[in-house]
Amino acid sequence: MSKEQAIKAKLKWLVSIKANGSSSEGVTLNLSTNQAYIRCAKPLRLNEVFDITLQVPNSDDSMEAEVEVVLSNMYGPDDEISPRGMIVRFLELSSEDRRTIAKAVFKQLESDNVEIDPKNLQALQTMTIDPNETASEAA
């Protein structure tokens, strides 16, 4: 783990999991631009790499990502304190999709009035800027 942790927010996005020739469903409990906690009935094993599709709420948009399991709660309790699921790290995610997540995280933290370290906040705000927007504004 790096010293700099990505800022995460409690965002519930539906997830389709495609692994080992089968598919299942889950929902994110926490989401950041680097990783997600996915609550699901059958978490996969540590270090397993697979594809997911995240459904962006209030939109017809979805995003595809390749992820790796970095923590799995396969056998522990399934309750509010430690829900059955897994933390996955995004291996492949487009910069546009990462920006969409950053905007959603920023909006959620703002609405929850969560205090964020100024350096982390600046990094998150930087990620929400669309380079195409800034290029067209400068023209």
C-alpha positions, -999 to 999 in steps of 0.1 A, spaced: 0 0 0 12 35 -8 15 62 19 -11 83 0 -45 67 3 -71 77 -23 -101 95 -9 -131 73 -8 -168 79 -3 -198 57 7 -212 53 -28 -236 24 -37 -232 15 -74 -244 -18 -88 -216 -41 -100 -216 -70 -125 -187 -94 -118 -174 -116 -146 -149 -142 -133 -140 -178 -139 -166 -181 -167 -195 -171 -146 -211 -138 -136 -226 -125 -104 -239 -92 -89 -228 -69 -61 -229 -34 -49 -201 -10 -39 -201 2 -3 -170 24 -7 -156 38 -39 -124 57 -48 -105 63 -80 -82 35 -71 -104 8 -55 -138 -3 -44 -154 -24 -16 -179 -46 -33 -205 -63 -12 -214 -97 -28 -225 -132 -19 -194 -149 -31 -162 -129 -28 -133 -141 -49 -98 -151 -36 -70 -127 -28 -50 -116 -59 -76 -129 -83 -79 -107 -114 -112 -103 -132 -135 -78 -150 -164 -58 -135 -190 -34 -149 -200 -5 -126 -234 11 -132 -233 48 -128 -263 58 -107 -290 81 -122 -275 75 -157 -275 50 -185 -237 50 -183 -216 21 -171 -179 16 -169 -157 -15 -175 -127 -22 -154 -102 -49 -148 -96 -54 -111 -76 -74 -86 -88 -86 -52 -67 -70 -24 -89 -81 5 -115 -108 7 -141 -115 34 -150 -150 21 -155 -168 54 -160 -141 80 -192 -128 94 -217 -111 70 -230 -81 90 -230 -43 90 -196 -42 106 -179 -66 82 -201 -72 53 -194 -102 30 -174 -89 1 -140 -79 -13 -119 -48 -18 -107 -46 -54 -80 -24 -69 -85 -10 -104 -59 -23 -128 -74 -9 -159 -99 20 -159 -101 47 -184 -91 83 -173 -127 94 -182 -142 67 -159 -117 76 -132 -128 113 -135 -165 102 -133 -157 84 -100 -137 114 -87 -166 137 -94 -190 114 -76 -167 110 -46 -162 148 -44 -199 154 -46 -207 128 -19 -181 140 5 -193 176 0 -229 166 7 -218 147 38 -197 176 50 -166 154 54 -134 172 62 -106 162 38 -69 169 41 -62 199 18 -35 181 -2 -59 151 -8 -87 175 -17 -66 193 -42 -55 160 -58 -92 149 -60 -102 182 -75 -74 180 -101 -87 146 -111 -122 160 -118 -110 185 -144 -116 173 -180 -86 181 -201 -108 186 -231 -129 212 -213 -98 232 -203 -84 230 -239 -117 243 -253 -119 271 -227 -84 283 -236 -93 285 -273 
